[in-house]
Amino acid sequence: MKPVALIGIAAVAALAGCASQYADAPTPTRWETSRQHKLTAAEHWRRIADHFAAQLTADLRGKGAGSPLYAPVDENGEFPFVEGFRELLTTALVRQGLDVRTRPGDGVQTVAVRYSVYRFDPARAQNTRYYGEATALAAGLVAIGGVVSGGASFSSLGGASPASVAAKTVGSIGMLEGLGWAWREGLHGQDASGVTPQSEIILTASVTQDERIVTRYSGLYYVADEDVALYWKRYGKGAGTQLRVKGEEQ
């Protein structure tokens, strides 16, 4: 190895070893890639209501809490999403075989839905990278590039017939199609279309009796930014009252 290269390696190692052990604030780090469901249809509301009901039911039965349940309606008006979710949750709890009542009473447990909506900067996901996809696609492009560029002149292929060149080309195109399918379905098949939503909600359902929380379950979801009226506006007695979104500029 040349002396110049050795000096360079030694310099890099020295700089790495001299990293500061002290700072005025913690260094921000990135989280491991995770997934979060995006709500874009009432069917998605039903699915999360079924999931919530299953979780609550399993916990209630595990604790032996068999008292009847009652899901109250907010008389001051509800957000369309909360109203729909509460109705679907009530249906799901009944289908789970629980005793659900239409009015409160002695010994009846309350199923309360708590909901908050937040607004974040959608550009926060612009630096997300999925390792491996660039390498795989590049390999496919090199393969087809080699066949097609070599096939420009059949005389330069050492006697290869046009049919064999065509077969290689089709095979390479097939590999590219396969890589494209793997990229779309294998790596990103579950990814929602469009940009990362700016709106997120925290949804919680609690079963309480008197002042005691018997069980509680929470979920986090993206919501489509164009569906603002379903998640941000309360209807009822306070019709037209708009929710102040947490994180929204004043």
Long-range contacts (C-beta under 8 A, 24 or more apart in sequence): 33-128, 33-130, 35-190, 36-200, 36-220, 36-221, 36-222, 37-221, 37-222, 38-192, 38-197, 38-221, 38-222, 38-223, 38-224, 39-81, 39-201, 39-221, 39-222, 39-223, 39-224, 40-192, 40-224, 40-227, 42-84, 45-81, 45-84, 45-85, 45-88, 46-88, 46-92, 48-85, 48-203, 48-219, 48-221, 49-85, 49-88, 49-89, 49-91, 49-92, 50-88, 50-92, 51-219, 52-89, 52-92, 52-203, 52-205, 52-217, 52-219, 53-89, 53-92, 53-93, 53-95, 53-96, 54-92, 54-96, 55-217, 56-93, 56-111, 56-205, 56-207, 56-215, 56-217, 57-93, 57-96, 57-97, 57-98, 59-215, 59-217, 60-98, 60-207, 60-214, 60-215, 63-214, 63-215, 65-109, 65-207, 65-209, 65-214, 65-215, 66-99, 67-99, 67-107, 67-108, 67-109, 67-209, 68-99, 68-100, 68-101, 68-105, 68-107, 68-108, 68-109, 69-93, 69-98, 69-99, 69-100, 69-101, 69-108, 69-109, 69-110, 69-111, 69-207, 70-100, 70-101, 70-102, 70-103, 70-104, 70-105, 70-108, 70-109, 70-110, 70-111, 71-100, 71-110, 71-111, 71-113, 72-104, 72-110, 72-112, 74-236, 75-236, 75-237, 76-234, 76-236, 76-237, 76-238, 77-234, 77-235, 77-236, 77-237, 77-238, 77-239, 77-241, 78-234, 78-235, 78-236, 79-115, 79-230, 79-231, 79-232, 79-233, 79-234, 79-235, 79-243, 80-229, 80-230, 80-231, 80-233, 80-235, 81-115, 81-201, 81-223, 81-230, 81-231, 82-113, 82-115, 85-113, 85-203, 86-113, 89-113, 89-205, 107-209, 109-207, 109-208, 109-209, 109-214, 110-207, 110-208, 110-209, 111-205, 111-206, 111-207, 112-205, 112-206, 112-207, 112-208, 113-203, 113-204, 113-205, 114-203, 114-204, 114-205, 114-206, 115-201, 115-202, 115-203, 115-204, 116-201, 116-202, 116-246, 117-199, 117-200, 117-201, 117-223, 117-231, 117-232, 117-243, 117-245, 117-246, 118-199, 118-200, 118-201, 118-202, 118-245, 118-246, 118-247, 119-198, 119-199, 119-200, 119-245, 119-246, 119-247, 119-248, 120-198, 120-200, 120-247, 121-198, 122-195, 122-196, 122-197, 122-198, 122-225, 124-196, 125-196, 130-187, 130-188, 132-187, 133-183, 133-187, 136-179, 136-182, 136-183, 137-176, 137-179, 137-180, 137-183, 139-179, 140-172, 140-175, 140-176, 140-179, 141-176, 143-172, 143-175, 143-176, 144-169, 144-172, 144-173, 144-175, 144-176, 147-172, 148-172, 192-222, 196-222, 197-222, 197-223, 197-224, 197-225, 198-225, 199-223, 199-224, 199-225, 199-228, 199-231, 199-232, 199-245, 201-231
